[in-house]
Amino acid sequence: MSNRIPKDVREVLEKIQDLAASDSNHSENVDEIFHLTDGVLTKYAEAETAS
């Protein structure tokens, strides 16, 4: 199993983060979405640098 996240998946997660960060209502759900996507991106970034 690869530690690399596919580019298209990374782009989708980053787009979700961008949308969550710019949501004018900024509910708790939006905060949670932002932090979950950030956690996934961070985990894979750490795994990629460790490889």
PyMOL Python script that loads the backbone (N, CA, C, O; Angstrom):
from pymol import cmd

cmd.read_pdbstr("""\
ATOM      1  N   MET A   1       0.837  -1.184   0.000  1.00  0.00           N
ATOM      2  CA  MET A   1       0.000   0.000   0.000  1.00  0.00           C
ATOM      3  C   MET A   1       0.881   1.246   0.000  1.00  0.00           C
ATOM      4  O   MET A   1       1.872   1.320   0.727  1.00  0.00           O
ATOM      5  N   SER A   2       0.520   2.191  -0.797  1.00  0.00           N
ATOM      6  CA  SER A   2       1.306   3.404  -0.945  1.00  0.00           C
ATOM      7  C   SER A   2       0.969   4.420   0.140  1.00  0.00           C
ATOM      8  O   SER A   2      -0.173   4.522   0.589  1.00  0.00           O
ATOM      9  N   ASN A   3       1.982   5.162   0.546  1.00  0.00           N
ATOM     10  CA  ASN A   3       1.772   6.255   1.489  1.00  0.00           C
ATOM     11  C   ASN A   3       1.403   7.544   0.776  1.00  0.00           C
ATOM     12  O   ASN A   3       1.167   8.565   1.421  1.00  0.00           O
ATOM     13  N   ARG A   4       1.352   7.507  -0.541  1.00  0.00           N
ATOM     14  CA  ARG A   4       1.052   8.701  -1.329  1.00  0.00           C
ATOM     15  C   ARG A   4      -0.443   8.789  -1.592  1.00  0.00           C
ATOM     16  O   ARG A   4      -1.084   7.805  -1.959  1.00  0.00           O
ATOM     17  N   ILE A   5      -0.977   9.962  -1.402  1.00  0.00           N
ATOM     18  CA  ILE A   5      -2.391  10.187  -1.694  1.00  0.00           C
ATOM     19  C   ILE A   5      -2.489  10.571  -3.174  1.00  0.00           C
ATOM     20  O   ILE A   5      -1.725  11.412  -3.645  1.00  0.00           O
ATOM     21  N   PRO A   6      -3.413   9.969  -3.899  1.00  0.00           N
ATOM     22  CA  PRO A   6      -3.546  10.312  -5.322  1.00  0.00           C
ATOM     23  C   PRO A   6      -3.815  11.805  -5.510  1.00  0.00           C
ATOM     24  O   PRO A   6      -4.527  12.425  -4.720  1.00  0.00           O
ATOM     25  N   LYS A   7      -3.238  12.365  -6.563  1.00  0.00           N
ATOM     26  CA  LYS A   7      -3.355  13.803  -6.820  1.00  0.00           C
ATOM     27  C   LYS A   7      -4.808  14.258  -6.894  1.00  0.00           C
ATOM     28  O   LYS A   7      -5.156  15.307  -6.352  1.00  0.00           O
ATOM     29  N   ASP A   8      -5.658  13.481  -7.560  1.00  0.00           N
ATOM     30  CA  ASP A   8      -7.058  13.897  -7.686  1.00  0.00           C
ATOM     31  C   ASP A   8      -7.770  13.902  -6.337  1.00  0.00           C
ATOM     32  O   ASP A   8      -8.628  14.750  -6.095  1.00  0.00           O
ATOM     33  N   VAL A   9      -7.424  12.970  -5.462  1.00  0.00           N
ATOM     34  CA  VAL A   9      -8.017  12.934  -4.120  1.00  0.00           C
ATOM     35  C   VAL A   9      -7.523  14.136  -3.314  1.00  0.00           C
ATOM     36  O   VAL A   9      -8.304  14.784  -2.617  1.00  0.00           O
ATOM     37  N   ARG A  10      -6.232  14.428  -3.411  1.00  0.00           N
ATOM     38  CA  ARG A  10      -5.672  15.584  -2.711  1.00  0.00           C
ATOM     39  C   ARG A  10      -6.374  16.869  -3.156  1.00  0.00           C
ATOM     40  O   ARG A  10      -6.719  17.713  -2.329  1.00  0.00           O
ATOM     41  N   GLU A  11      -6.583  17.011  -4.462  1.00  0.00           N
ATOM     42  CA  GLU A  11      -7.235  18.211  -4.992  1.00  0.00           C
ATOM     43  C   GLU A  11      -8.664  18.351  -4.470  1.00  0.00           C
ATOM     44  O   GLU A  11      -9.103  19.455  -4.148  1.00  0.00           O
ATOM     45  N   VAL A  12      -9.385  17.243  -4.387  1.00  0.00           N
ATOM     46  CA  VAL A  12     -10.755  17.280  -3.858  1.00  0.00           C
ATOM     47  C   VAL A  12     -10.741  17.689  -2.387  1.00  0.00           C
ATOM     48  O   VAL A  12     -11.534  18.534  -1.972  1.00  0.00           O
ATOM     49  N   LEU A  13      -9.853  17.101  -1.603  1.00  0.00           N
ATOM     50  CA  LEU A  13      -9.774  17.449  -0.184  1.00  0.00           C
ATOM     51  C   LEU A  13      -9.405  18.916   0.006  1.00  0.00           C
ATOM     52  O   LEU A  13      -9.955  19.589   0.878  1.00  0.00           O
ATOM     53  N   GLU A  14      -8.476  19.412  -0.806  1.00  0.00           N
ATOM     54  CA  GLU A  14      -8.088  20.817  -0.708  1.00  0.00           C
ATOM     55  C   GLU A  14      -9.245  21.733  -1.100  1.00  0.00           C
ATOM     56  O   GLU A  14      -9.427  22.791  -0.498  1.00  0.00           O
ATOM     57  N   LYS A  15     -10.023  21.338  -2.097  1.00  0.00           N
ATOM     58  CA  LYS A  15     -11.191  22.125  -2.506  1.00  0.00           C
ATOM     59  C   LYS A  15     -12.235  22.153  -1.385  1.00  0.00           C
ATOM     60  O   LYS A  15     -12.828  23.197  -1.111  1.00  0.00           O
ATOM     61  N   ILE A  16     -12.457  21.010  -0.744  1.00  0.00           N
ATOM     62  CA  ILE A  16     -13.386  20.950   0.390  1.00  0.00           C
ATOM     63  C   ILE A  16     -12.910  21.885   1.499  1.00  0.00           C
ATOM     64  O   ILE A  16     -13.708  22.611   2.091  1.00  0.00           O
ATOM     65  N   GLN A  17     -11.604  21.864   1.777  1.00  0.00           N
ATOM     66  CA  GLN A  17     -11.047  22.764   2.789  1.00  0.00           C
ATOM     67  C   GLN A  17     -11.288  24.220   2.417  1.00  0.00           C
ATOM     68  O   GLN A  17     -11.699  25.020   3.258  1.00  0.00           O
ATOM     69  N   ASP A  18     -11.033  24.564   1.163  1.00  0.00           N
ATOM     70  CA  ASP A  18     -11.239  25.943   0.706  1.00  0.00           C
ATOM     71  C   ASP A  18     -12.694  26.363   0.890  1.00  0.00           C
ATOM     72  O   ASP A  18     -12.974  27.466   1.360  1.00  0.00           O
ATOM     73  N   LEU A  19     -13.610  25.484   0.521  1.00  0.00           N
ATOM     74  CA  LEU A  19     -15.033  25.794   0.669  1.00  0.00           C
ATOM     75  C   LEU A  19     -15.417  25.943   2.141  1.00  0.00           C
ATOM     76  O   LEU A  19     -16.172  26.845   2.503  1.00  0.00           O
ATOM     77  N   ALA A  20     -14.898  25.062   2.977  1.00  0.00           N
ATOM     78  CA  ALA A  20     -15.202  25.133   4.408  1.00  0.00           C
ATOM     79  C   ALA A  20     -14.639  26.411   5.021  1.00  0.00           C
ATOM     80  O   ALA A  20     -15.285  27.038   5.860  1.00  0.00           O
ATOM     81  N   ALA A  21     -13.445  26.793   4.604  1.00  0.00           N
ATOM     82  CA  ALA A  21     -12.809  27.990   5.154  1.00  0.00           C
ATOM     83  C   ALA A  21     -13.534  29.263   4.741  1.00  0.00           C
ATOM     84  O   ALA A  21     -13.488  30.265   5.454  1.00  0.00           O
ATOM     85  N   SER A  22     -14.203  29.228   3.595  1.00  0.00           N
ATOM     86  CA  SER A  22     -14.860  30.442   3.103  1.00  0.00           C
ATOM     87  C   SER A  22     -16.375  30.441   3.325  1.00  0.00           C
ATOM     88  O   SER A  22     -17.063  31.342   2.844  1.00  0.00           O
ATOM     89  N   ASP A  23     -16.906  29.447   4.043  1.00  0.00           N
ATOM     90  CA  ASP A  23     -18.351  29.370   4.296  1.00  0.00           C
ATOM     91  C   ASP A  23     -18.787  30.544   5.172  1.00  0.00           C
ATOM     92  O   ASP A  23     -18.261  30.736   6.268  1.00  0.00           O
ATOM     93  N   SER A  24     -19.738  31.319   4.688  1.00  0.00           N
ATOM     94  CA  SER A  24     -20.174  32.511   5.422  1.00  0.00           C
ATOM     95  C   SER A  24     -20.945  32.171   6.697  1.00  0.00           C
ATOM     96  O   SER A  24     -20.959  32.973   7.632  1.00  0.00           O
ATOM     97  N   ASN A  25     -21.580  31.012   6.757  1.00  0.00           N
ATOM     98  CA  ASN A  25     -22.326  30.620   7.955  1.00  0.00           C
ATOM     99  C   ASN A  25     -21.420  30.017   9.017  1.00  0.00           C
ATOM    100  O   ASN A  25     -21.709  30.113  10.209  1.00  0.00           O
ATOM    101  N   HIS A  26     -20.348  29.409   8.601  1.00  0.00           N
ATOM    102  CA  HIS A  26     -19.298  28.842   9.455  1.00  0.00           C
ATOM    103  C   HIS A  26     -19.845  28.100  10.685  1.00  0.00           C
ATOM    104  O   HIS A  26     -19.578  28.481  11.825  1.00  0.00           O
ATOM    105  N   SER A  27     -20.596  27.060  10.434  1.00  0.00           N
ATOM    106  CA  SER A  27     -21.163  26.250  11.511  1.00  0.00           C
ATOM    107  C   SER A  27     -20.109  25.300  12.078  1.00  0.00           C
ATOM    108  O   SER A  27     -19.003  25.197  11.548  1.00  0.00           O
ATOM    109  N   GLU A  28     -20.461  24.617  13.149  1.00  0.00           N
ATOM    110  CA  GLU A  28     -19.556  23.625  13.740  1.00  0.00           C
ATOM    111  C   GLU A  28     -19.263  22.502  12.751  1.00  0.00           C
ATOM    112  O   GLU A  28     -18.152  21.971  12.734  1.00  0.00           O
ATOM    113  N   ASN A  29     -20.239  22.136  11.932  1.00  0.00           N
ATOM    114  CA  ASN A  29     -20.021  21.091  10.932  1.00  0.00           C
ATOM    115  C   ASN A  29     -18.950  21.507   9.939  1.00  0.00           C
ATOM    116  O   ASN A  29     -18.123  20.690   9.532  1.00  0.00           O
ATOM    117  N   VAL A  30     -18.960  22.766   9.550  1.00  0.00           N
ATOM    118  CA  VAL A  30     -17.955  23.267   8.617  1.00  0.00           C
ATOM    119  C   VAL A  30     -16.574  23.195   9.263  1.00  0.00           C
ATOM    120  O   VAL A  30     -15.607  22.792   8.617  1.00  0.00           O
ATOM    121  N   ASP A  31     -16.480  23.581  10.527  1.00  0.00           N
ATOM    122  CA  ASP A  31     -15.205  23.478  11.243  1.00  0.00           C
ATOM    123  C   ASP A  31     -14.720  22.033  11.270  1.00  0.00           C
ATOM    124  O   ASP A  31     -13.539  21.763  11.053  1.00  0.00           O
ATOM    125  N   GLU A  32     -15.627  21.116  11.533  1.00  0.00           N
ATOM    126  CA  GLU A  32     -15.270  19.699  11.597  1.00  0.00           C
ATOM    127  C   GLU A  32     -14.802  19.193  10.238  1.00  0.00           C
ATOM    128  O   GLU A  32     -13.824  18.451  10.158  1.00  0.00           O
ATOM    129  N   ILE A  33     -15.487  19.585   9.176  1.00  0.00           N
ATOM    130  CA  ILE A  33     -15.083  19.191   7.820  1.00  0.00           C
ATOM    131  C   ILE A  33     -13.678  19.700   7.530  1.00  0.00           C
ATOM    132  O   ILE A  33     -12.843  18.961   7.008  1.00  0.00           O
ATOM    133  N   PHE A  34     -13.415  20.958   7.867  1.00  0.00           N
ATOM    134  CA  PHE A  34     -12.091  21.533   7.628  1.00  0.00           C
ATOM    135  C   PHE A  34     -11.023  20.738   8.369  1.00  0.00           C
ATOM    136  O   PHE A  34      -9.998  20.383   7.787  1.00  0.00           O
ATOM    137  N   HIS A  35     -11.254  20.457   9.639  1.00  0.00           N
ATOM    138  CA  HIS A  35     -10.252  19.762  10.448  1.00  0.00           C
ATOM    139  C   HIS A  35     -10.065  18.307  10.018  1.00  0.00           C
ATOM    140  O   HIS A  35      -8.948  17.791  10.073  1.00  0.00           O
ATOM    141  N   LEU A  36     -11.123  17.648   9.597  1.00  0.00           N
ATOM    142  CA  LEU A  36     -10.993  16.271   9.113  1.00  0.00           C
ATOM    143  C   LEU A  36     -10.167  16.213   7.833  1.00  0.00           C
ATOM    144  O   LEU A  36      -9.283  15.366   7.701  1.00  0.00           O
ATOM    145  N   THR A  37     -10.449  17.099   6.900  1.00  0.00           N
ATOM    146  CA  THR A  37      -9.667  17.102   5.656  1.00  0.00           C
ATOM    147  C   THR A  37      -8.227  17.499   5.935  1.00  0.00           C
ATOM    148  O   THR A  37      -7.305  16.957   5.327  1.00  0.00           O
ATOM    149  N   ASP A  38      -8.028  18.441   6.850  1.00  0.00           N
ATOM    150  CA  ASP A  38      -6.673  18.845   7.214  1.00  0.00           C
ATOM    151  C   ASP A  38      -5.911  17.670   7.821  1.00  0.00           C
ATOM    152  O   ASP A  38      -4.729  17.476   7.537  1.00  0.00           O
ATOM    153  N   GLY A  39      -6.590  16.893   8.654  1.00  0.00           N
ATOM    154  CA  GLY A  39      -5.952  15.726   9.257  1.00  0.00           C
ATOM    155  C   GLY A  39      -5.515  14.706   8.225  1.00  0.00           C
ATOM    156  O   GLY A  39      -4.421  14.149   8.324  1.00  0.00           O
ATOM    157  N   VAL A  40      -6.356  14.456   7.236  1.00  0.00           N
ATOM    158  CA  VAL A  40      -6.012  13.502   6.172  1.00  0.00           C
ATOM    159  C   VAL A  40      -4.822  14.016   5.369  1.00  0.00           C
ATOM    160  O   VAL A  40      -3.866  13.278   5.131  1.00  0.00           O
ATOM    161  N   LEU A  41      -4.877  15.279   4.952  1.00  0.00           N
ATOM    162  CA  LEU A  41      -3.783  15.846   4.164  1.00  0.00           C
ATOM    163  C   LEU A  41      -2.478  15.863   4.953  1.00  0.00           C
ATOM    164  O   LEU A  41      -1.419  15.569   4.398  1.00  0.00           O
ATOM    165  N   THR A  42      -2.539  16.198   6.223  1.00  0.00           N
ATOM    166  CA  THR A  42      -1.342  16.231   7.065  1.00  0.00           C
ATOM    167  C   THR A  42      -0.761  14.837   7.246  1.00  0.00           C
ATOM    168  O   THR A  42       0.453  14.652   7.167  1.00  0.00           O
ATOM    169  N   LYS A  43      -1.623  13.861   7.489  1.00  0.00           N
ATOM    170  CA  LYS A  43      -1.154  12.486   7.685  1.00  0.00           C
ATOM    171  C   LYS A  43      -0.413  11.986   6.451  1.00  0.00           C
ATOM    172  O   LYS A  43       0.663  11.399   6.566  1.00  0.00           O
ATOM    173  N   TYR A  44      -0.983  12.216   5.276  1.00  0.00           N
ATOM    174  CA  TYR A  44      -0.333  11.773   4.051  1.00  0.00           C
ATOM    175  C   TYR A  44       0.928  12.569   3.756  1.00  0.00           C
ATOM    176  O   TYR A  44       1.896  12.009   3.242  1.00  0.00           O
ATOM    177  N   ALA A  45       0.942  13.853   4.067  1.00  0.00           N
ATOM    178  CA  ALA A  45       2.145  14.663   3.855  1.00  0.00           C
ATOM    179  C   ALA A  45       3.283  14.149   4.727  1.00  0.00           C
ATOM    180  O   ALA A  45       4.426  14.074   4.275  1.00  0.00           O
ATOM    181  N   GLU A  46       2.981  13.796   5.966  1.00  0.00           N
ATOM    182  CA  GLU A  46       3.994  13.249   6.865  1.00  0.00           C
ATOM    183  C   GLU A  46       4.489  11.900   6.364  1.00  0.00           C
ATOM    184  O   GLU A  46       5.686  11.619   6.427  1.00  0.00           O
ATOM    185  N   ALA A  47       3.588  11.069   5.870  1.00  0.00           N
ATOM    186  CA  ALA A  47       3.968   9.750   5.357  1.00  0.00           C
ATOM    187  C   ALA A  47       4.833   9.888   4.107  1.00  0.00           C
ATOM    188  O   ALA A  47       5.778   9.123   3.917  1.00  0.00           O
ATOM    189  N   GLU A  48       4.511  10.864   3.253  1.00  0.00           N
ATOM    190  CA  GLU A  48       5.284  11.073   2.028  1.00  0.00           C
ATOM    191  C   GLU A  48       6.690  11.553   2.342  1.00  0.00           C
ATOM    192  O   GLU A  48       7.639  11.135   1.679  1.00  0.00           O
ATOM    193  N   THR A  49       6.851  12.420   3.336  1.00  0.00           N
ATOM    194  CA  THR A  49       8.181  12.920   3.669  1.00  0.00           C
ATOM    195  C   THR A  49       9.004  11.865   4.397  1.00  0.00           C
ATOM    196  O   THR A  49      10.234  11.900   4.353  1.00  0.00           O
ATOM    197  N   ALA A  50       8.340  10.930   5.062  1.00  0.00           N
ATOM    198  CA  ALA A  50       9.042   9.859   5.768  1.00  0.00           C
ATOM    199  C   ALA A  50       9.527   8.768   4.814  1.00  0.00           C
ATOM    200  O   ALA A  50      10.429   8.005   5.157  1.00  0.00           O
ATOM    201  N   SER A  51       8.936   8.689   3.619  1.00  0.00           N
ATOM    202  CA  SER A  51       9.296   7.639   2.659  1.00  0.00           C
ATOM    203  C   SER A  51      10.593   7.948   1.965  1.00  0.00           C
ATOM    204  O   SER A  51      11.044   7.170   1.125  1.00  0.00           O
TER     205      SER A  51
END
""", "prot")
cmd.dss("prot")
cmd.show_as("cartoon", "prot")
cmd.util.cbc("prot")
cmd.orient("prot")
